[in-house]
């Protein structure tokens, strides 16, 4: 099962709550769509992407339990 609950880092190393980075190649225009969607929700692009990925991982874990 995939856990969508992310624990806080066990120590403060100055990198905040999200010390790891993720990069992905995306189709042309994708960044603009994500920027627009994030703006509509009033969050940063990074927060929008985190929420979207966690939502998808949560969906996957629920279908594994069927």
MARBA-3410 file (N, C-alpha, C, O; in Angstrom, 1 decimal):
66
0.8,-1.2,0.0,0.0,0.0,0.0,0.9,1.2,0.0,1.9,1.3,0.7 ~ 0.5,2.3,-0.7,1.2,3.5,-0.8,0.7,4.5,0.3,-0.5,4.7,0.3 ~ 1.6,5.0,1.1,1.2,5.9,2.1,1.2,7.3,1.6,2.2,7.8,1.0 ~ 0.1,8.1,1.7,0.1,9.4,1.3,0.3,10.4,2.4,0.2,11.6,2.2 ~ 0.5,9.9,3.6,0.8,10.8,4.7,2.3,10.9,4.8,3.0,10.0,5.0
2.7,12.1,4.6,4.2,12.4,4.6,4.6,12.9,6.0,4.1,13.9,6.4 ~ 5.4,12.2,6.7,5.9,12.6,8.0,6.8,13.8,7.9,7.5,14.0,6.9 ~ 6.8,14.7,8.9,7.7,15.8,8.9,9.2,15.2,9.0,9.4,14.2,9.5 ~ 10.1,16.0,8.5,11.5,15.6,8.7,11.8,15.4,10.2,11.4,16.1,11.0 ~ 12.7,14.4,10.5,13.0,14.1,11.9,13.9,15.2,12.5,14.1,15.2,13.8
14.4,16.1,11.7,15.3,17.1,12.2,15.2,18.3,11.3,14.7,18.2,10.2 ~ 15.6,19.5,11.8,15.6,20.7,11.0,17.0,21.0,10.4,17.9,21.4,11.1 ~ 17.1,20.7,9.1,18.4,21.0,8.5,18.3,22.3,7.7,19.2,22.5,6.9 ~ 17.3,23.1,7.9,17.2,24.3,7.1,16.5,24.2,5.8,16.4,25.3,5.1 ~ 16.1,23.1,5.4,15.5,22.9,4.1,13.9,22.9,4.2,13.3,22.7,3.1
13.4,23.1,5.3,11.9,23.1,5.5,11.3,21.8,5.4,11.9,20.7,5.6 ~ 10.0,21.8,5.2,9.2,20.5,5.2,9.4,19.7,4.0,9.1,18.5,4.0 ~ 9.9,20.2,2.9,10.0,19.5,1.6,11.5,19.5,1.1,11.8,20.2,0.2 ~ 12.3,18.7,1.8,13.8,18.8,1.4,14.1,18.1,0.1,15.2,18.3,-0.4 ~ 13.3,17.2,-0.4,13.6,16.5,-1.6,13.0,17.1,-2.8,12.0,17.8,-2.7
13.7,17.0,-4.0,13.2,17.6,-5.2,12.8,16.5,-6.2,13.3,15.4,-6.1 ~ 11.9,16.9,-7.1,11.4,16.0,-8.1,11.3,16.8,-9.4,10.8,17.9,-9.4 ~ 11.9,16.2,-10.5,11.8,16.9,-11.8,11.2,15.9,-12.8,11.3,14.7,-12.7 ~ 10.5,16.5,-13.7,9.8,15.7,-14.8,9.8,16.5,-16.1,9.6,17.7,-16.1 ~ 10.0,15.9,-17.2,9.8,16.5,-18.5,8.3,16.5,-18.8,7.6,15.5,-18.5
7.8,17.6,-19.3,6.3,17.7,-19.5,6.1,18.3,-20.9,7.0,18.9,-21.5 ~ 4.9,18.1,-21.5,4.7,18.6,-22.8,4.6,20.2,-22.8,4.4,20.8,-21.8 ~ 4.9,20.7,-24.0,4.8,22.2,-24.2,3.4,22.7,-23.7,2.4,22.1,-24.0 ~ 3.4,23.8,-23.0,2.2,24.4,-22.5,1.7,23.9,-21.2,0.8,24.5,-20.6 ~ 2.3,22.8,-20.7,1.9,22.2,-19.5,2.1,23.1,-18.3,1.3,23.2,-17.4
3.3,23.7,-18.2,3.6,24.6,-17.2,2.6,25.8,-17.1,2.2,26.2,-16.0 ~ 2.2,26.3,-18.2,1.2,27.4,-18.2,-0.1,26.9,-17.6,-0.8,27.6,-16.9 ~ -0.5,25.7,-18.0,-1.8,25.1,-17.5,-1.7,24.9,-16.0,-2.7,25.3,-15.2 ~ -0.6,24.4,-15.5,-0.4,24.2,-14.0,-0.4,25.5,-13.3,-1.0,25.7,-12.2 ~ 0.3,26.5,-13.9,0.4,27.8,-13.3,-1.0,28.5,-13.1,-1.3,29.0,-12.1
-1.8,28.3,-14.2,-3.1,28.9,-14.2,-4.0,28.1,-13.1,-4.7,28.8,-12.4 ~ -3.9,26.8,-13.1,-4.7,26.0,-12.2,-4.3,26.4,-10.7,-5.2,26.5,-9.8 ~ -3.0,26.5,-10.5,-2.5,26.8,-9.1,-3.0,28.2,-8.7,-3.4,28.4,-7.6 ~ -3.0,29.2,-9.7,-3.5,30.5,-9.4,-5.0,30.5,-9.1,-5.4,31.3,-8.2 ~ -5.8,29.7,-9.7,-7.2,29.6,-9.5,-7.4,29.0,-8.1,-8.4,29.4,-7.4
-6.6,28.2,-7.6,-6.7,27.6,-6.2,-6.0,28.5,-5.2,-6.2,28.3,-4.0 ~ -5.2,29.5,-5.6,-4.6,30.4,-4.7,-3.4,29.7,-4.0,-3.1,30.1,-2.8 ~ -2.7,28.8,-4.7,-1.5,28.1,-4.1,-0.4,28.2,-5.1,-0.5,28.6,-6.2 ~ 0.8,27.9,-4.6,2.0,27.9,-5.4,1.9,26.7,-6.4,1.2,25.8,-6.2 ~ 2.7,26.8,-7.4,2.8,25.7,-8.4,3.3,24.5,-7.7,2.7,23.4,-7.9
4.3,24.6,-6.8,4.8,23.4,-6.1,3.7,22.8,-5.3,3.6,21.6,-5.2 ~ 3.0,23.6,-4.5,1.9,23.1,-3.7,0.8,22.4,-4.5,0.3,21.3,-4.1 ~ 0.5,23.0,-5.7,-0.5,22.4,-6.5,-0.1,21.0,-7.0,-0.8,20.0,-7.0 ~ 1.2,20.9,-7.4,1.7,19.6,-7.9,1.8,18.6,-6.8,1.4,17.5,-7.0 ~ 2.2,19.0,-5.6,2.3,18.1,-4.5,0.9,17.5,-4.2,0.7,16.3,-4.0
-0.1,18.4,-4.2,-1.5,18.0,-3.9,-2.0,17.0,-5.0,-2.6,16.0,-4.7 ~ -1.7,17.4,-6.2,-2.2,16.5,-7.4,-1.5,15.1,-7.3,-2.2,14.1,-7.5 ~ -0.2,15.1,-7.0,0.4,13.8,-7.0,0.0,13.0,-5.8,-0.3,11.8,-5.9 ~ -0.2,13.6,-4.6,-0.7,12.9,-3.4,-2.1,12.4,-3.6,-2.4,11.3,-3.2 ~ -2.9,13.2,-4.3,-4.3,12.7,-4.6,-4.3,11.5,-5.5,-5.0,10.5,-5.3
-3.4,11.5,-6.5,-3.3,10.4,-7.4,-2.8,9.1,-6.7,-3.3,8.0,-6.9 ~ -1.8,9.3,-5.9,-1.2,8.2,-5.1,-2.3,7.6,-4.2,-2.3,6.4,-4.0 ~ -3.1,8.5,-3.6,-4.2,8.0,-2.7,-5.2,7.2,-3.5,-5.6,6.2,-3.0 ~ -5.5,7.7,-4.7,-6.5,6.9,-5.5,-5.9,5.5,-5.8,-6.6,4.5,-5.8 ~ -4.6,5.5,-6.2,-4.0,4.2,-6.5,-4.0,3.2,-5.3,-4.2,2.1,-5.5
-3.7,3.8,-4.1,-3.7,2.9,-2.9,-5.1,2.4,-2.6,-5.2,1.2,-2.1 ~ -6.1,3.1,-2.9,-7.5,2.7,-2.6,-7.9,1.6,-3.6,-8.6,0.7,-3.3 ~ -7.5,1.7,-4.9,-7.8,0.6,-5.8,-7.0,-0.7,-5.6,-7.5,-1.7,-5.9 ~ -5.9,-0.6,-4.9,-5.1,-1.8,-4.6,-5.8,-2.6,-3.5,-5.6,-3.8,-3.4 ~ -6.6,-1.9,-2.7,-7.3,-2.6,-1.6,-8.6,-3.3,-2.0,-9.2,-3.9,-1.1
-9.0,-3.1,-3.2,-10.2,-3.7,-3.6,-10.1,-5.2,-3.9,-11.1,-5.9,-4.2
END
